[in-house]
Amino acid sequence: MTNALSLDTYRLLGRSGLRVSPLALGAMTFGTDWGWGSDREEARRILDVYLDRGGNFIDTANKYTNGTSERLVGELAGDRRERLVLATKYTLSMRPGDPNSGGNHRKSMVRSVEASLGRLRTDYIDTRKNIAAANGALTERGLGIAEVVKAVAAESGKTPAQIALAWALLHPAVTAPILGARTLEQLEDNLGALDVRLTDGQRARLDKASAVELGFPHDFLARPITRGVMFGDVKIAARR
C-alpha cells in the first residue's frame, strides 16, 4: 500500500542534494503557441495553486511552446523564484536550418542556457537536462497498458491519471513524475494521486502490464530455468 503524500513532503533529487516535491509541475502546456496550451491567466492559476500547496519543482524546456513556456514561468514565478527548483532542457533545435542550433554539443548547450536564463528571468538554472521527443504511445502495447490503468481506476473510484501517477510514485527510480495539466481542473485531479493507495495486487498488475521486454540476453538470463542452472537452489534477489 502507498502512504498518503503531500507536495511539501520533499524528496532528494538524485545526487544533487536538492529537495523537490513528489510531483513536478510540467510547464509544457504554458502558452497557446501550439494551439492547445494554457493562456497566461490559466497558467498563472495553475502555478499559484501548485505553489500554494507546497510544490517547488517546475519543469520546462527551451522548445516548449516556442519559448513561451519559459517566459511565462519566469514572469509568473516573480519573486518566488528562490524557493523553486527550476528544471529546463535543451537538445531540440530552436532555429530551423541551423545545424548547430540543436543537439547536445557544447555550443548548443551554452547558447541554450544563455537564452533560457533570459526567458526565465533568472541568473541560474537548478538542473539542466537533455530532451528528445517521445513517440509510440498509441501502440497495441501502450493501449493495453491504458486498459489496465482504467480497470484499476474503476475499481478504486479514482481517475486513470491518478492511478498512473500513483503507480509512478512507487517506482524506486522515480523521484517526481511530471504533471502535464493544461487546466486548473486537470491539476486538481492530478494532485489527487497523492492520496491514492494501491494494493499490492493492483501494483503487480500495473507492473506486469508495463513491463519492458529487454530481449536477449537479459530475458534469457532472467528465465527461471536459466537461473536454476546458474544458481541451483540458492535464491538471489533481483536488483532494483
N, C-alpha and C positions, 0 to 999 in steps of 0.2 A: 504494500500500500504506500502511496505517497503521503508526505506530510504537507499540510497547507503552508503555502509560502506567501510572501508579500514582496512588493517591489523594493522595499527597504530592508530585505533580508539579502545582504550582498554576498557575492561570490568572488573568489580570486580569479582573475583573467589570466590563465596560463601561468607563465613565469614572470609576468610584467609587474606583479605586486599591486596592480590596480584592482580596486573593489568595484564591482559592477552589479547592477540589478540582474535578477534571474531571467528577465525578459528585456531584450533590447528593442528600442523603438526604431523601426526602419523608416527612413525618410525618402525612399524611392518614390513614394506616392505624392510627395510635396511638390506641387506645381502642375499646371494643366498643359504643359508644352506637348505632351504625348497624347493628349486627347481624353485622358481618363483619370487624372490625378485630382488631388485636393487643391482648392483655391487657397489664397492666403489666409482667409478667415477660418476655414475649416482646419488648415494646418496648424494655425495658432491654437484652436480649441484642443486639437489632438495633443499637441506638445504640452499645453498647460495642464491638462488632466494627468498626463503621464508623469510630469514633474511633481505635481501636487501630491500624487500618490507615493512619492519617494523614488521614482525612476531617475536614473542618472546616465544611462548608456544609449547614445544616439549613433545610428549607423547611416551613412550616406555614401556618395561616390561622385567623382568629378563628372561622370557622364549622365547621372540621373537627371531626368527632365532637362537635359542640355545645360546643366549648371544651375538651374533654378532651385533644385533641392538644396544644394549647399548654401545658396544665397538666402533662402528662407530660413534654414536652420540658424545661420549666423545672425540674421535680423531678429528672428523671434526669440532666440536664446538671450540676446542682450546681455545684461549684467549678471545673468545666471550662468554664464559660460564657465566660470571657475569651478562650479560644482559638478560639471558634466564631464563624462568621458566621451570624447568625440572620436569616432572611427570613420575614416573615409578611405577611398580606394583609387587606384589608377589602373592602367593597362589598356583600357579601351580608348580608341582614338577620338580626339576632340576636334581634329581638323582634317576633313576629308581630302584625300590626295597627298597628304604629308606622311611619308613612310615612317618618320621618326616621332609622329605625334602619339602613337600607341606603343604597346609592348612594355617589357619590364626592364629595359636598359636604363643606364644612368641618366641620359638626357631626358627621357620620358618621365622618369621619377622626379627629377629635380624641377623640371618645368611644371609638372602636375602639382607638386607640393606648393610651389610658389603661387600658382593660380588658385588652388584650393584655400590657401591661407587668406587670400584676398576676398574670395566669395564668402568664406566662413567668418570673416571679420575677427580673426584671431591671430596671434603670433606663434601659436604652437598647435600641433595635432597630437592627440594622445596615442593613437595607434593607426598605422597605415598598412593597408592590405592590397594584395593583387585581386583582380576580378576577372572572371570570364562568364559569358552568358550561359545560363543553364538551358537545357532543352531536353526533349524526350519524356516530358511528364505525362503526356496523353498517349501512353503506350498501353498495351494489354496488361503489362505488369503494373504500371502506375495506376491504372483504373481498378485493378484487382486490390491493390493496397487501399485505395479510396473506399471500396466496398466494405472492407473490414473495419476501417475507421468509422464509417457511417453506422455499421452494425453495433459497434461498441458504444457509439454516441447515443443511439436509440435506446439501448438497454440501460444506459446510465442517466438518461434525461439531460444530456449535455449536447452541445453543438459539435459537429465534426472538427471545426477549427480548435475548439477547446481540447478535444481528445488528442489531436495531432500534437499540439503544443505541450500538453501534459506528458505525453509519451517522450517527446524530445527532451523535456526537462529531466527525465530519469536517466538519460544516456550518460555514461561516465565520461565520454569525450566531449560533451556539450556543456559549455558554460552558460550561454544565454541564447536561446532561439530568438530570431529577429522577427518582429511583428511587421506585417505589411498592411496595416489598416489605412483605408482611404477615407473613412468617415469616423466620426466620434463613436457612433453606434458599433462599428466594427471593432474599434479599440476596446470599448467596454466588454464586448463579447470575448475578445482575445484575452483580456486580463482575467476573465473568469477561469482561465486554465489554471491559475494559481491555486484555486480551491478544489480542483479535480483530484479525486483519489482513485487510482486504477487498482484493480485487484491483480494478484499475481497471474491469474488466468488470462485476464484481458491484456496485460502486458506481454505475456507469452504469445498470444495470438497476433498482436501487432508486430512483435519481433519476428515471428515466423513469416508473416506476410511481406515484410520489408527487408528480409534477409538478402544480403548481396551475394551473388554467386561469384566466388573468386576464381573458379576454373582450376585447371591443372597447373601446378601440383598441389595447390592448397586444399581443394576439396578432396582430392585423393588421400592426402595425409590425414585429413580430419575424419575419414571414414572409420567407424568402429572396428572393422576387420583389420584395417591397416594399423590403427593404434594398438590393437590387441597383439599383433605380430611384433610391434616395436617395443611395447612396454609390458606385455604379459598381463598379469592381473593387478599391476600397480596403477593406482588412479593418479593421473596428472591433471591438475586444474588448468583450464584454458586461460590464457592471458586476456585481460580486458583493458 
